[in-house]
Amino acid sequence: MNNQEKFNNTGVCVIGAGSWGTSLANLLAVKGFHVNLWCYEQEVHDSIAEKRENKVYLPGIKLSRHITPLTDIKEAVEGKKLVVLVVPSHVMRETLERLSPYVTDDMVFVSASKGIENDTYKTMTQVVEDVLPIKNKKSVCVLSGPSFAKELGELKPTVVTVASSDMNTASYVQKIFASSYFRVYTSDDVLGVEAGGAVKNVIAIASGVVDGMNLGLNARAALITRGLVEIRRLGVALGANPHTFSGLSGAGDLILTCTGSLSRNHTVGVKLGEGKKLDDILKEMRMVAEGIKTAKSVYHLGKKLGIELPICEEIYEVLYNGEKPERSVHRLMTRRLKHEIDNDLG
Protein backbone atom coordinates (compact mmCIF):
# COMPACT_ATOMS: atom_id res chain seq x y z
CA MET A 1 0.00 0.00 0.00
CA ASN A 2 1.49 3.39 -0.99
CA ASN A 3 1.32 6.48 1.21
CA GLN A 4 -1.67 7.97 -0.61
CA GLU A 5 -3.64 4.74 -0.24
CA LYS A 6 -2.67 4.63 3.42
CA PHE A 7 -3.94 8.18 3.97
CA ASN A 8 -7.12 7.59 1.99
CA ASN A 9 -7.96 4.67 4.29
CA THR A 10 -7.75 6.99 7.30
CA GLY A 11 -11.20 7.43 8.78
CA VAL A 12 -12.05 11.12 8.99
CA CYS A 13 -14.72 12.91 10.98
CA VAL A 14 -15.36 16.65 10.90
CA ILE A 15 -17.25 17.96 13.93
CA GLY A 16 -19.16 21.07 12.91
CA ALA A 17 -20.93 21.81 9.63
CA GLY A 18 -20.64 25.58 9.51
CA SER A 19 -19.01 27.18 6.49
CA TRP A 20 -15.42 26.32 7.48
CA GLY A 21 -16.17 22.79 8.68
CA THR A 22 -18.12 22.03 5.51
CA SER A 23 -15.37 23.46 3.33
CA LEU A 24 -12.66 21.41 5.07
CA ALA A 25 -14.80 18.28 4.85
CA ASN A 26 -15.22 18.86 1.14
CA LEU A 27 -11.49 19.41 0.67
CA LEU A 28 -10.76 16.02 2.23
CA ALA A 29 -13.63 14.34 0.38
CA VAL A 30 -12.43 15.68 -2.97
CA LYS A 31 -9.03 14.14 -2.14
CA GLY A 32 -10.73 10.76 -1.79
CA PHE A 33 -11.31 10.46 1.93
CA HIS A 34 -14.68 9.24 3.16
CA VAL A 35 -15.69 11.96 5.59
CA ASN A 36 -18.35 11.88 8.29
CA LEU A 37 -19.61 15.43 8.86
CA TRP A 38 -21.39 15.97 12.17
CA CYS A 39 -24.18 18.51 11.86
CA TYR A 40 -25.69 20.17 14.90
CA GLU A 41 -28.72 21.38 12.95
CA GLN A 42 -31.13 19.01 11.24
CA GLU A 43 -31.70 21.61 8.55
CA VAL A 44 -28.03 21.53 7.59
CA HIS A 45 -27.95 17.74 7.62
CA ASP A 46 -30.95 17.51 5.32
CA SER A 47 -29.61 20.10 2.92
CA ILE A 48 -26.32 18.21 2.49
CA ALA A 49 -27.96 14.79 2.33
CA GLU A 50 -30.64 15.76 -0.17
CA LYS A 51 -29.03 18.51 -2.26
CA ARG A 52 -25.27 17.93 -1.76
CA GLU A 53 -25.06 21.56 -0.69
CA ASN A 54 -24.95 23.35 2.66
CA LYS A 55 -27.51 25.98 1.75
CA VAL A 56 -27.42 27.44 5.25
CA TYR A 57 -23.69 28.12 5.67
CA LEU A 58 -21.95 27.46 2.35
CA PRO A 59 -24.49 28.10 -0.42
CA GLY A 60 -23.47 27.66 -4.02
CA ILE A 61 -20.77 25.04 -3.38
CA LYS A 62 -21.48 21.53 -4.67
CA LEU A 63 -20.29 18.98 -2.13
CA SER A 64 -18.60 15.65 -2.75
CA ARG A 65 -20.63 12.49 -2.34
CA HIS A 66 -17.80 11.18 -0.17
CA ILE A 67 -19.26 13.36 2.63
CA THR A 68 -21.77 11.62 4.92
CA PRO A 69 -23.75 14.10 7.02
CA LEU A 70 -24.77 12.81 10.46
CA THR A 71 -26.51 14.26 13.51
CA ASP A 72 -25.50 11.47 15.90
CA ILE A 73 -22.06 12.36 17.26
CA LYS A 74 -21.34 8.76 18.29
CA GLU A 75 -22.07 7.47 14.80
CA ALA A 76 -20.01 10.27 13.30
CA VAL A 77 -16.83 9.72 15.30
CA GLU A 78 -16.66 6.00 16.12
CA GLY A 79 -13.92 4.19 14.24
CA LYS A 80 -12.33 7.37 12.92
CA LYS A 81 -8.65 8.11 13.29
CA LEU A 82 -8.67 11.83 12.39
CA VAL A 83 -11.17 14.13 14.12
CA VAL A 84 -11.34 17.73 12.90
CA LEU A 85 -12.98 20.12 15.38
CA VAL A 86 -14.70 23.08 13.73
CA VAL A 87 -17.35 24.38 16.13
CA PRO A 88 -17.63 27.93 17.54
CA SER A 89 -15.24 28.45 20.43
CA HIS A 90 -17.99 29.15 22.95
CA VAL A 91 -19.54 25.70 22.39
CA MET A 92 -16.26 23.78 22.04
CA ARG A 93 -16.25 22.52 25.64
CA GLU A 94 -19.89 21.39 25.51
CA THR A 95 -19.32 19.62 22.18
CA LEU A 96 -16.20 17.87 23.46
CA GLU A 97 -18.09 16.61 26.49
CA ARG A 98 -20.55 14.94 24.11
CA LEU A 99 -17.66 13.52 22.09
CA SER A 100 -15.58 12.36 25.05
CA PRO A 101 -17.11 8.86 25.58
CA TYR A 102 -16.10 7.78 22.07
CA VAL A 103 -12.44 8.86 22.14
CA THR A 104 -9.83 6.16 21.46
CA ASP A 105 -6.07 6.23 21.94
CA ASP A 106 -5.29 6.16 18.21
CA MET A 107 -7.25 9.33 17.36
CA VAL A 108 -5.57 12.51 16.16
CA PHE A 109 -7.43 15.77 16.84
CA VAL A 110 -7.16 18.88 14.66
CA SER A 111 -8.63 22.09 16.03
CA ALA A 112 -9.71 24.40 13.23
CA SER A 113 -11.68 26.71 15.53
CA LYS A 114 -10.38 30.15 16.46
CA GLY A 115 -11.05 31.66 19.85
CA ILE A 116 -10.12 31.93 23.51
CA GLU A 117 -12.60 30.56 26.01
CA ASN A 118 -14.32 33.04 28.30
CA ASP A 119 -13.65 32.57 32.04
CA THR A 120 -10.82 30.02 31.62
CA TYR A 121 -8.87 32.00 28.96
CA LYS A 122 -7.86 28.69 27.39
CA THR A 123 -7.16 28.22 23.71
CA MET A 124 -9.09 25.55 21.83
CA THR A 125 -6.35 22.89 22.00
CA GLN A 126 -6.10 23.54 25.74
CA VAL A 127 -9.85 22.98 26.04
CA VAL A 128 -9.46 19.75 24.04
CA GLU A 129 -6.75 18.54 26.41
CA ASP A 130 -8.83 19.63 29.39
CA VAL A 131 -11.98 17.74 28.39
CA LEU A 132 -11.03 14.70 26.34
CA PRO A 133 -9.45 11.57 27.89
CA ILE A 134 -6.32 11.85 25.76
CA LYS A 135 -3.27 9.98 27.00
CA ASN A 136 -0.89 11.43 24.41
CA LYS A 137 -1.03 15.24 24.19
CA LYS A 138 1.03 14.97 20.99
CA SER A 139 -2.08 13.78 19.19
CA VAL A 140 -3.60 17.30 19.31
CA CYS A 141 -2.81 20.01 16.78
CA VAL A 142 -4.21 23.23 15.34
CA LEU A 143 -4.83 24.31 11.76
CA SER A 144 -4.98 28.04 11.07
CA GLY A 145 -4.16 30.71 8.52
CA PRO A 146 -5.71 33.17 6.05
CA SER A 147 -8.65 31.14 4.79
CA PHE A 148 -12.18 32.12 3.84
CA ALA A 149 -14.41 29.05 3.61
CA LYS A 150 -16.14 30.19 0.42
CA GLU A 151 -12.88 30.55 -1.48
CA LEU A 152 -11.64 27.14 -0.34
CA GLY A 153 -14.99 25.70 -1.38
CA GLU A 154 -14.42 27.20 -4.81
CA LEU A 155 -11.03 25.43 -4.90
CA LYS A 156 -9.10 28.70 -4.93
CA PRO A 157 -5.48 28.61 -3.69
CA THR A 158 -5.29 28.74 0.11
CA VAL A 159 -2.23 28.43 2.37
CA VAL A 160 -2.33 27.58 6.09
CA THR A 161 -0.22 26.27 8.96
CA VAL A 162 -0.69 23.16 11.09
CA ALA A 163 1.02 23.25 14.48
CA SER A 164 1.69 20.48 16.96
CA SER A 165 4.11 19.89 19.81
CA ASP A 166 5.09 16.76 17.89
CA MET A 167 6.40 17.30 14.37
CA ASN A 168 5.44 13.77 13.33
CA THR A 169 1.82 14.62 14.08
CA ALA A 170 2.11 17.95 12.26
CA SER A 171 3.64 16.23 9.24
CA TYR A 172 0.93 13.55 9.24
CA VAL A 173 -1.85 16.14 9.25
CA GLN A 174 0.01 18.27 6.71
CA LYS A 175 0.07 15.41 4.21
CA ILE A 176 -3.60 14.56 4.77
CA PHE A 177 -4.80 18.10 4.07
CA ALA A 178 -2.32 19.21 1.40
CA SER A 179 -3.54 19.44 -2.19
CA SER A 180 -2.76 21.37 -5.36
CA TYR A 181 -4.88 24.27 -4.08
CA PHE A 182 -4.42 23.87 -0.31
CA ARG A 183 -0.81 24.27 0.78
CA VAL A 184 0.04 23.42 4.39
CA TYR A 185 3.12 24.44 6.36
CA THR A 186 4.10 22.95 9.73
CA SER A 187 4.99 24.60 13.03
CA ASP A 188 5.73 23.52 16.58
CA ASP A 189 4.31 26.73 18.10
CA VAL A 190 0.76 25.63 18.94
CA LEU A 191 0.11 28.53 21.30
CA GLY A 192 1.40 31.14 18.88
CA VAL A 193 -0.69 29.83 15.99
CA GLU A 194 -3.79 29.80 18.20
CA ALA A 195 -3.16 33.26 19.64
CA GLY A 196 -2.79 34.73 16.17
CA GLY A 197 -5.95 33.06 14.91
CA ALA A 198 -8.02 34.17 17.88
CA VAL A 199 -6.93 37.75 18.52
CA LYS A 200 -6.95 38.76 14.85
CA ASN A 201 -10.75 38.49 14.98
CA VAL A 202 -10.85 41.24 17.62
CA ILE A 203 -8.57 43.45 15.52
CA ALA A 204 -10.75 42.72 12.48
CA ILE A 205 -13.75 44.20 14.30
CA ALA A 206 -11.66 47.32 14.95
CA SER A 207 -10.66 47.45 11.28
CA GLY A 208 -14.32 47.24 10.33
CA VAL A 209 -15.11 50.12 12.68
CA VAL A 210 -12.47 52.21 10.89
CA ASP A 211 -14.05 51.41 7.53
CA GLY A 212 -17.58 51.94 8.81
CA MET A 213 -16.59 55.41 10.04
CA ASN A 214 -14.90 56.19 6.70
CA LEU A 215 -11.64 57.06 8.43
CA GLY A 216 -9.58 56.15 5.38
CA LEU A 217 -6.90 53.74 4.25
CA ASN A 218 -4.15 55.41 6.30
CA ALA A 219 -6.07 54.68 9.47
CA ARG A 220 -6.84 51.10 8.48
CA ALA A 221 -3.18 50.35 7.66
CA ALA A 222 -2.09 51.79 11.00
CA LEU A 223 -4.80 49.84 12.83
CA ILE A 224 -3.71 46.55 11.26
CA THR A 225 -0.04 47.24 12.01
CA ARG A 226 -0.60 48.18 15.62
CA GLY A 227 -3.08 45.35 15.96
CA LEU A 228 -0.34 42.92 15.00
CA VAL A 229 1.80 44.40 17.79
CA GLU A 230 -0.96 43.60 20.29
CA ILE A 231 -1.33 40.04 18.98
CA ARG A 232 2.41 39.52 19.26
CA ARG A 233 2.56 41.16 22.69
CA LEU A 234 -0.14 38.87 24.08
CA GLY A 235 1.28 35.79 22.38
CA VAL A 236 4.78 36.37 23.73
CA ALA A 237 3.38 36.95 27.23
CA LEU A 238 1.74 33.53 26.94
CA GLY A 239 5.02 31.91 25.86
CA ALA A 240 4.67 31.85 22.07
CA ASN A 241 7.48 32.25 19.54
CA PRO A 242 7.46 35.92 18.38
CA HIS A 243 8.39 34.89 14.84
CA THR A 244 5.10 33.02 14.47
CA PHE A 245 3.23 36.31 14.23
CA SER A 246 5.04 37.26 11.03
CA GLY A 247 3.66 34.13 9.38
CA LEU A 248 0.43 32.82 7.95
CA SER A 249 -1.41 32.42 11.25
CA GLY A 250 -0.31 35.87 12.38
CA ALA A 251 0.11 38.64 9.80
CA GLY A 252 -1.45 36.56 7.01
CA ASP A 253 -4.70 35.81 8.80
CA LEU A 254 -4.84 39.33 10.24
CA ILE A 255 -4.54 41.03 6.84
CA LEU A 256 -7.21 38.82 5.30
CA THR A 257 -9.73 39.22 8.11
CA CYS A 258 -9.18 42.97 8.41
CA THR A 259 -9.64 43.70 4.71
CA GLY A 260 -11.73 40.92 3.16
CA SER A 261 -15.41 41.47 2.41
CA LEU A 262 -16.14 37.86 3.44
CA SER A 263 -14.99 38.49 7.02
CA ARG A 264 -17.84 38.29 9.52
CA ASN A 265 -15.81 40.10 12.18
CA HIS A 266 -14.95 42.95 9.83
CA THR A 267 -18.62 43.17 8.85
CA VAL A 268 -19.65 43.51 12.50
CA GLY A 269 -17.11 46.31 12.89
CA VAL A 270 -18.35 48.15 9.82
CA LYS A 271 -21.89 48.17 11.18
CA LEU A 272 -20.68 49.36 14.58
CA GLY A 273 -18.75 52.14 12.86
CA GLU A 274 -21.93 53.11 11.00
CA GLY A 275 -23.66 53.59 14.34
CA LYS A 276 -25.67 50.37 14.60
CA LYS A 277 -26.19 48.65 17.95
CA LEU A 278 -24.57 45.28 18.59
CA ASP A 279 -27.86 43.57 19.48
CA ASP A 280 -29.38 44.68 16.18
CA ILE A 281 -26.30 43.51 14.26
CA LEU A 282 -26.43 40.07 15.87
CA LYS A 283 -30.10 39.68 15.02
CA GLU A 284 -29.17 39.99 11.33
CA MET A 285 -26.44 37.31 11.51
CA ARG A 286 -26.74 33.53 11.57
CA MET A 287 -23.05 32.71 11.46
CA VAL A 288 -20.82 33.45 14.45
CA ALA A 289 -18.39 36.35 14.53
CA GLU A 290 -15.79 34.85 16.88
CA GLY A 291 -14.19 38.19 17.72
CA ILE A 292 -17.18 39.29 19.78
CA LYS A 293 -16.72 36.67 22.48
CA THR A 294 -12.94 36.56 22.12
CA ALA A 295 -12.78 40.31 22.81
CA LYS A 296 -13.99 39.62 26.35
CA SER A 297 -11.37 36.90 26.90
CA VAL A 298 -8.55 39.03 25.47
CA TYR A 299 -9.53 42.05 27.55
CA HIS A 300 -9.49 40.15 30.83
CA LEU A 301 -6.43 38.10 29.89
CA GLY A 302 -4.51 41.27 29.12
CA LYS A 303 -5.46 42.70 32.50
CA LYS A 304 -4.44 39.46 34.21
CA LEU A 305 -1.05 39.46 32.49
CA GLY A 306 -0.53 43.18 33.02
CA ILE A 307 0.05 44.05 29.35
CA GLU A 308 -1.21 46.94 27.24
CA LEU A 309 -3.69 46.03 24.51
CA PRO A 310 -5.24 49.40 23.71
CA ILE A 311 -7.08 48.44 20.51
CA CYS A 312 -8.51 45.28 22.03
CA GLU A 313 -9.49 47.20 25.15
CA GLU A 314 -11.37 49.81 23.13
CA ILE A 315 -13.23 47.14 21.15
CA TYR A 316 -14.24 45.56 24.45
CA GLU A 317 -15.61 48.92 25.58
CA VAL A 318 -17.56 49.35 22.35
CA LEU A 319 -18.97 45.81 22.42
CA TYR A 320 -19.72 45.40 26.12
CA ASN A 321 -20.04 48.87 27.62
CA GLY A 322 -21.73 50.69 24.75
CA GLU A 323 -18.87 53.10 24.17
CA LYS A 324 -19.16 55.26 21.06
CA PRO A 325 -16.55 54.33 18.43
CA GLU A 326 -15.68 58.03 17.97
CA ARG A 327 -14.57 58.28 21.58
CA SER A 328 -12.52 55.09 21.30
CA VAL A 329 -10.74 56.40 18.20
CA HIS A 330 -9.99 59.68 19.96
CA ARG A 331 -8.50 57.89 22.96
CA LEU A 332 -6.31 55.71 20.76
CA MET A 333 -5.03 58.72 18.81
CA THR A 334 -4.27 60.80 21.92
CA ARG A 335 -2.58 58.16 24.05
CA ARG A 336 0.80 58.93 25.60
CA LEU A 337 3.43 59.28 22.89
CA LYS A 338 5.97 56.47 22.91
CA HIS A 339 8.68 54.57 21.05
CA GLU A 340 7.32 52.29 18.32
CA ILE A 341 9.19 49.05 18.96
CA ASP A 342 8.56 47.01 22.11
CA ASN A 343 11.92 45.97 23.55
CA ASP A 344 10.72 42.91 25.42
CA LEU A 345 9.35 40.82 22.56
CA GLY A 346 12.52 39.00 21.61
N, C-alpha and C positions, 0 to 999 in steps of 0.2 A: 504494500500500500504506500503510495507516495504521500508527500506532506499535504498536498491539496485535498486528497481523498481523506486523509486523517482528519483535517480540519472540518471538512464537509460532514463528517460523521459525528462531529461534536454537537450534542443537543444544546439548543439555544432557547432561552426564554427572555423576553423583554417584559418587564413589569412597568406598565404605564403606557397608555395609548393616546397620549396627547400628540401634538404635532411632532415633537422631537423623538419621542419613543416610537411613533409610527414610522418616521423617516429612517431611523436607525434599523428598525425591524426590516424595512423594505430593502435597505442597503445589504443586509446580511442575506435576505431571501434571494435577492437578485444574484448574489454570489453563489447560491446553491444550497445554503443552509435551510433546514426546515425549522421555522421559527414559531414558537408559541408566543402570542401577544396577549398579555393579560389586560383586559379592559374593565375599568371600574364602572363605566356606564353601559347599560344595556343598549342604549341608542347607538353608541359607537360600535359595539360588538356587531349589532345587526347590520349596520351600514357596511362594515368591512366584509362580513360573511355573505351578504346578499349582493352588494354592488362592487366589491373589491376596491372600495374607496372610503376613506375616513372623511365623510362629508362634514363632520362637526369641527375637526381640528386641522385637517390637511386636505381641503377640497381641491379637486382638479388633478390629483396625483393618482394614477392607476397603480394598484398594489399587486405585488406578486402573489400567485396562488400558493407559494410555499409558506405563506403566513397563515397560521391558524389562530383566529381570535377566540379567546376564552374568557369567561367571567368567574370561573372557579380557580382560585389561586393555587390550590393543591394540584389540580389537574394540569395547570399551566407549568408548574415548576418541577414536579416530580420526574426524576430520571434525567434532568438536564445538567450539563456540566458548566455551562456559561450562563450566568444570570445578570442581565443588564437592568439596572435600576434607574427608571426615568419618571419618577413621580415628583410633584411639587415638594419643596423642602419641608413645608410645614405639615405634610402628611407622611413624610418618610418614616418616622418612628412608628406610627400606627400601622403603616403598610408592612413594615419589617416584622412587627409583632404577629401579624397574620401569616407571614411567610415562614417565620422561625421554626415551626414544627416539622417542616419538610426539608430543612437544610441537611446536606450530607458533606462529609469531609472532603470529597473530591470536587466540590463546586468552586468556581472562580466568580467573584462578584465585581462588576464594573459599575461604578456610580457615574451616571451622566446627568445628574441633577446638580443645580448650582444654587447654593444658599448656605446660610449659617443659622442654625436652630436658635429660636428665641429661648430665653431662660438659661439653657445650658451653654450657649455660644459654641457648640460643636459643629464641625464641618460634617458633610454627609458621610464620608468614609468613617469618621469617628462615631457617628450614630450607628452605622452598620456594625462596627466592632463592638459597640455598646449593647446592641440588641440581639444580634444573631449568635448562636452557639458555634462560633468559628474557632477551631483549635489553632489554625495557622493564619496569622494576620497577614502573611505574604500573599494570601489568595484574594486580597481586596485591592482594587485600583480605581483610578478616576480617569475619565475621558473628558477633555475640555478643549476649547479653542473657538476661533471665530467661525460660527456655523449657524446659519439660519436654516430651519427645518425645510422650508419650502424650496430653497435652492438645492439642498441635498436631494430632496425628493425629485427634483427636475434633473438630477444627475450632473449638476454643475460642479466644477472643481472645488473641493473643500479640503482644508488642511488643519489637523488637530494634534493634540498631544495626549498620550496615555502615560500616566505616572503610577508607579508602584514602588514600595520599599524593596521589592525583589525584581531585578531586571529580567529574570527568566519569565516571570509573570507578565511584565510589561511587554516583552518581546512576543510572547504567546498571543496576547490580546492584540498587539500591533498587527501581527500577521493575519489574524482572523478578520479584522476590520478593513485592512488596506485593500484598495482597489485602484483602478486606473483613474478614478475621479475622487477618491477619498484617501489622501495621503496621511499617514500617521507617524509621528515622531514619538520617541520614548523619553522618559524622565524619571529620576528617582526622588523628585521633590513633590511628594503628594500634597503636603500642606500648602506649598506655594502655588501649585496649579489650582487647588481649591479656593484659596484666598483670592486669586486673580479672577476666577470665574464668578465668585459670589459678589465681591465688592464692586466690580465693574457695573453691575446692574444698578447700584445706588448712584454711581457717577453718571450712568446713562439717563437716569431720571433728571439729574441736574442739567445735563446737556440738552435734554428736551425742554426744560424750563427756559434755558437761554434762547432756544429757537422759538418757543412759544411767545416769548417777550420781544422777539425780533431784535435781539441785542447784537446780532452780526456774527460774521465768521471769525473775526479777531477774538471775540469773547469765547466762542465755542472752542477754538484751538487752545486758548489758554486754560479753559476749564478742563479739557481732556488731559492736557499736560500736567496740570497740578493735581488732577484726579489720580493720575498714575503715580504721582508721588505719595498720595495717601494710601493707595493700594499697597505700594512697596513698603511704606512705613509700617503699616499694620502687619503685613506678611512677615517682615523681618522681626518685628516684636514677638511674633508667634513662633519664630525659629526657622522661617523659610529661607531659601537661597535667594539673595537679591537679584541674581541674574535671571531667574525665572520670569521676572516681571517685564523683561525686555522681549520675551518670546510670545508664542502664539496664545497661550492662556493668560497672558498679561496684556501687553500693548495691543496685540492682535485682536483679542476679543473685545477689549475696551474700545478701540477705534470703530469696529463694526457696530457694536451696540449703541455707541454714542452718535452715529451718523446714519445708520441704515433705516430706511422707512419701514422695514419689517420688524423693527425692535419694539416689543410691547412696553418695555420700560421707558424708552425714549418717547413713545406715544403718550404715556401717562404724564411725563414731564411737560410735553408740549401743551397738553390740555390744562395742566396746572399753571403754566406760564400765561395761558390765555385767560386765566381767571376762573376756571371751572373748579368746583369743589370735588374733593377726592371721592366722597360717597357717590356723587353723580357719575363720576368717571368710571367707578367700579361697576355700577349698575349697567353700563354699556358694554362691559367686557365679559367674555366667557373664559378666555384663557388667562392664566395667572401671570402677573408681572412680579417676578421674584424679588425685585429690588424694594418693593414696598415693605415686606416683612423683614428682609435682610437689613434694611436701614435701621430698624430698631435694634437688631443684634449688634450691628457695627457701632452704633452710637454708644451702647452700654459697654461693649467690649473695649472700645477706645478709652472710655472713662476708667474702666477697671485697670487697663494697662498704663494709664497715665500718658497717652500720646495725643498729639493734636491731629484732628481730622476735620478741619473747618468746613469743607464742602459737605461731607457726610453729615456733620452735625446740623448744618443749615437745612439739608433735605429732611432730616428727622423733624426739625421744627416745623417745616412746611407741611409734612405729612401728618404729624401726630399732635401738633399744638396749634395748627391753623395759622401759622405765620404767613404773612404776605410775601410772595417771592421778591417783590421790589425791595423790601427791607433786608431780606437775606443777601441779595446782590450787593446792596450798599454796605452791609457789614463786611462781606468778603473783600470788597474793594478798598475799604478803609481800615483794614487790620494793621497792626503794628508792622512797619517796614522791616525787612529782614534779608539776610543772605539767601540766595536761591537754593544752594545745594546743602542737603542735610549731611552732616559729617559723621553720623553714627550708623550709616546704612551698610557699610562694608564695600 
